[in-house]
């Protein structure tokens, strides 16, 4: 990736789209497209981070989310959508996670379901990756997603430094 501005313009356009307050009639296709665009946008963020187009402070920013512990029932490919049976939905635990954690939850999601509020505006997203499905189900609000997109779009690092890491067998980067 040579220039990140084009990727960030796409993210900013998506953030503006998420802010729209005029409800659109619900359909399965709109649900799928909404979820698909989220996955693509979070992939863009991960790509920007991996290409040193975001500062370490942005990458390490903590996002406020909620988590729900599993009930103990086996979570499989055939039942992962049954939130209320598989996770303790009565005990929401507020926590924070880094942006890369969140990108991985979207990109590797085995469970991803967006909810609208009573005014038919997208409100929140339940998700968990295939790696974390036995640990927790996560809930992120659309306003938090918008904050992440806008923060990423404003971030243009000034400097990247590299240090050789013998254990890694490659360079580690630090972006400011």
Helices and strands as residue ranges (DSSP letters): H 5-19, H 28-50, H 56-59, E 62-69, H 83-86, E 93-98, H 99-107, E 109-116, E 122-129, E 136-141, H 142-154, E 160-165, E 170-175
